[in-house]
């Protein structure tokens, strides 16, 4: 009898199992490429070359990575409290309003390095405020967090449409977008960082928000594993009954956790709005909130795992565009299929290979299985 939930060594839990899941996902993706009559090896080459072959390609990959770090951290924080925040998409939209308000108000009077902190606060505040409502409904009214956050995604999208059409759109413009920001609302590229490695960022919008994402990852690690609040969040996620018995205020922790999660999702808006488009457009989120769920799952909700998981999806986005260009028979929709397979094996089927890996690590003998069961208790 296998022991699917035995406690495995950290190297297996956070390294081996995700790698096996990813390997299977890419093998099946290779079969999909074969079915359409193309070479999986050639597709893999174009994906890797398109993501890392030149400095400009690396810049685009890291640009996408920045976005996914923010949304992955947002989902991970909620996970640790036993909450499934699917509302990152909507929280990023609302966070974008905070960024746009800051830039439209001060881009002509402040340099970027003074405006950027204001935009960060605006993005975090608006994202946290939007996430607080589902958190309060869960804590005080028992409304399921999954249902309310999904609903709030649609509300946020509709609100964004209304605001861009009736409030932010310049007079005489037909496009649903704000005016272009002045230099104070434009983040500088990280040319100096790429130049250290002898590379040029080119036209890639790889900007300073990448450093903010890394700082946010470190902050989440400190929060979750080095603070009282983080301990209370993990206790709530592990056993709500034990948390209540210990005197932890359940409603307070749920609301605070959702606000932190929403703030991180809202900060994602800094990257596309101030770092690439220099204005707020209607569809600037582009599904990043949902990708953050897969990033958190692959990264096991740990910042040290979320960063490489975000890089993986950055590679899929940038490398997938290169595949579509070099191999026209592989459409963009097929790239989405590959991404979906990664999400499938990293999320819904993440424990598929755990029993076999557990048997291999602890041995096939009854004594080995008993030891595994004892470690999992």
Secondary structure by P-SEA (a helix, b strand, c coil): cccccccccccccccaaaaaaaaaaaaaaaaaaaaacccaaaaaaaaaaaacccaaaaaaaaaaaaaaaaaaaaaaaaaaacccccaaaaaaaaaaaaaaaaaacccccccaaaaaaaaaaaaaaaaaaaaaaaaaaaacccccaaaaaaaaaaaaaaaaaaaaaccccccccccccccccccccccccaaaaaaaaccccccccccaaaaaaaaaaaaaaaaacccaaaaaaaaaaacaaaaaaacccaaaaaaaaaaaaaaaaaacccccccccccccccccccaaaaaaaaaaaaacccaaaaaaaaaaaaaaaaaaaaaaaacccccaaaaaaaaaaaaaaaccccccaaaaaaaaaacccaaaaaaaaaaac
